[in-house]
Amino acid sequence: MPQSVHRMGGHFFRAGWIEARVLKEPHYIAELLFLFLIYIATALWGLSLHAINGFATLVWPPTGIALAALYLYGYRLWPAVFFGAFLTNLITGAPAGVALGIGLGNGLEALLGAYFLRDVLEINPLLRRLYDSLSFIGTAVAVPILAATIGVGSLTLGGIIPASAFAITWAAWWLGDVLGALILGAFLIRWLAKPYFYRTRAELIEGAAAFALLIGMDTLAVINPSSILSNIPMAYFFIPFLWLSIRGGARGITAASLITAIFVVWGAVAGGSLFANHSAVESLFLAQILIGLLSTIFLIIASAMEERRQSNLAMTQNVDELRKALGKIKRADQAKNEFLAVLAHELRNPLAPLLSSLELFKMQGFGTPEKHRLGEKMEHSIALMSKLLDDLLDVSRVSRKHFKLEKIPVDIGAVVRRSLESVETQTERRGHAVSVSLPQDILWVAADPLRLEQIVVNLLNTAAKYTPPRGTISVSCRQLHKEAVVEVRDTGIGISAERLPHIFEPFQQGPGASGSPREGIGVGLSLTKKLVRLHGGVIEAASEGAGRGSTFTIRLPLSPTPLPASVGHRAREQRPEASSALKVLVVDDNTTAAQALGRLLEVTGYETRIAHTGKSALKTARDFDPHVAIVDIGLPDLDGYGVARQMRGRGFSGALIALTGYGQDEDKAKAFAAGFDHHLTKPAGIADIRAIFGKTVPAERHMV
């Protein structure tokens, strides 16, 4: 015998064991007595309904009562079932030995059924799952085999019935027990497990209407006004049973089954109802079959519908939880973006005076080669810090749905040439040999020229960073079918097979090349991939392994050759170079930054005034009447947007430049909406500022 069966058998017998101390508990004795009396009363009533051979009846409520009692209130009540069955059969006329056998069979039936439902199948008494209903139905059908076999066997061995009557008696016994469990047992378990329930007024009205219809149809079934319906008795009950199974669940359908069973059994015993043309036993048999089919089919439907409702409710709750989680994520993302913007602003502010002071030193001369070398290092560090901040903000900006590219027809070969010029200093410093292969014909792509150059520069910077000194970097641009293909190949440290699938994930960094310090925060390639996708292209990375170099390939769809007026590199209107005629107002609450920039502009040849608050800026602008005002946004009293609006409102027609640590797209849009002509992100070098001055022509101005 398998060990699991051995363990189950031991557990079953331990479950039925009653300790001596329990027998002294008054409430336990009361429970036993109550179940014992109920069992005998319903048993005698059932045996009075045309019992087969005097001991087997098609209507046997005690099975359902005993099963529900032991399942809900504990196995220790089994003696009430045993003695109830024993005494009932003694009263009926069975010898003591036969009555003892029947009592044993009925007691084991109730104990085994409750054990299977509680400990083996572990059903939920609310019968809200299809599994619970099917398990209960299976137990109600299977366990009575034990009672019928032991009981009818005892009758046969005791000489009460002949062996020839064994089959018919066994069938009646088994069917009566099955129906008792299915109808009364299911009702008691479902209703006693949770007797109290809440329903809305509308639900109570609907339930009353459904049960009123059920009782009406049950009454019609007993009267049976149409002989045609005798052939299709299900027609009387289909609509109310379906209604209650769908809307009332297991609670409604178990009550409906019990009510209908009472009507149908009463009709069969009284000689009326649907089966009036049959004998009393046959009529009762057909009535039990009908009610058994109704209760089984619609209990399954009710459980399936309840399980579906529970699943829908759980799904709705999950959707609500997901919606809340999404809201939290959005708020966290917004907070992250605001944090990054403030962080970038606060980190850029100290860089601005550093860059201005450094450029001022460069103009005045460093004096010695050592100071010049240190100055170059400082300039490189400032540029690197600024780029890191830009990359960090770009990753956040590109991840948001409202990020837009300003696409125009762009010559991708020209973009590659400009990108190479941007990294020329870095490659020369490390002694890299750079080879370039560009197409003879222009390859046009629809792209944002600044973002496309950022893509190529990022790849070139990556190649330079991870290629040892005197290594080789090869750049090619060619047409392949209907795509422009840009390839950056290097002889650097390569990419291991483990890292290659994750190379475009954010914050992924490999070890630096020998002689190269580890720079950056690992967002460059992630940002590059996102920008390439926004252009409708793809990017791929390939490497033969560590120490074997890397290849990054970009594929972008080609666009038709544009008309001359639509080309991205339009000739700009030529403006005269800035001269000392330009008067510049610098507004910044950071005293060090304002003084450093002001001094740098003075050395360059501009007439300069400085203000540290919004109100003082307006007063200085009225008195000084500048050609250009360079205004910080984060001023203590009146922010830069307010300064720009008031200056424009007072008739200022010069150039307004926003110079700020806030560099996201929405910051630029707010600046332009306030009246600024240009937006520069700190730290801005003198070359960036002079490029804007070159577009500004001194004109007559007057502020009121």
C-alpha angles and dihedrals in degrees: 000000000000115000092236090058089047091054092046091051092051091049091049093054092045088052091056095046115108119205119226093241090059090060089063095056111106096210090052091053089049092051091049092049094048094050091043092055095043090049094051094045095051092040093055090046091052093048089053091064103085097297115202109245088348097286110057118069132181090221113060114157094170091078092060092043094049094045093050093045095052093041096049103032106028144277093268090083092071094102089066089057093046096048092040092056091042094052094042092056092044088054090047091056106263118143115253093254093052092044089050091053092048091047090051092050094048092046092050090046093057094041095047093045093051091045092053093047095046107033108017105035095020095206124186108245090220088069092216094142128068088230091058094051095045091047091050093047091048092050092046090053099042106040096057087064086075095051094043093049095047094041099047090039089055090049091050095045090046091054094242093124130020120250089248090065094051096097099048092043092047092050093051092046093048095045093048091051093046093051092045090055096041097048111025096024094051091046095051095044094048097043100038094046089063110007096169122065139163125233131173120242091257092050092050091051091048092048092049090050092049094050091044089055090047093052090046092052091045089054091050089050090055092047092039097195093181120057089198091068091057087079092052104033092162088073091076094056106029100091099045092041092049091046093050094043092053099039104023101041123201092328092057098042096048089052090047091050092051094047092048091046090055092051096044096045091046090050093048093049091046091053097247135089128075096325102048092129092065133073119270094259093045091046091051091046093051091045091054092048090051095049091043091055092045095050094044098046097043095041087058091048092047093050092047091051093046091048089051091049090049090049091049090048091049090047091050090050090048090050090050090048090048090049090051091046090049089051090052090048091050091049090047090048091050090048089048092052092047090048092050091048092051091043092051091047093050093045094046094051094069090045093058097067090040092056093042092049092046092051089048089054090049091054092049092044129251093241100218134045090242092056090046090053091048090049091054090051091051091049091050092050092050091049091048092050091049091050092049090054091048092050092048092052092043092056090054092043096049091048091062118088097230093061107123133196120215097222122194132155106285132186100233092198090059089050090054091051093051090047091054090052089053093057097035094103092052095048093046092050091055094042096241119169107227120197121189131197116185129173121257091225124061114258111208122205130175102243147134099258095212094048093044090053089048089055094052094042090052091054092047091048090050091051092048093046095051098038116089120235114289090020125137130253119189123195123188136174122192144148119256114183105305096342138086110228123202116187127189113191127179140178093226135126093299129214124280119234089247094055099040097082090051099042094109095047116109120264093018112144131169127204113288123252117265110280092016122107116227106256135176133031100262102258100108098091093040090053091045093055092050092050092048091052091050087057090054093252139114133233127204134188124207134179136163089220142280113343093012100097130244139257126206117191127192122194119193127176114252119239128211118273105274127230112258093254093057099051113123095230099065117171108260123225107266115239127188117262119263115268139182087274088081116097114205129198115201116199119186132135088213098090094196093050093046094049093045093051092043092051091047091052092048092052089050090055107264128129105240140192127184132213129178103195136045095245094048088048091057091049093047091047091053092049099036098037095204128200090220133025119197105198131187115218102217100067120158101235109019116014123231093260090057091047091053093048093049093046091051089045090055091053102263107164100176128102119289116202122190108213108183146138090240105092108160122121094255089052090055092047091052090049094052091045090054092055105268116144096202139021123210125181119220130284094045119172126222089256091060092048094046090050087062092042088055089065093050118089118196109249140169109285134176130179122198 
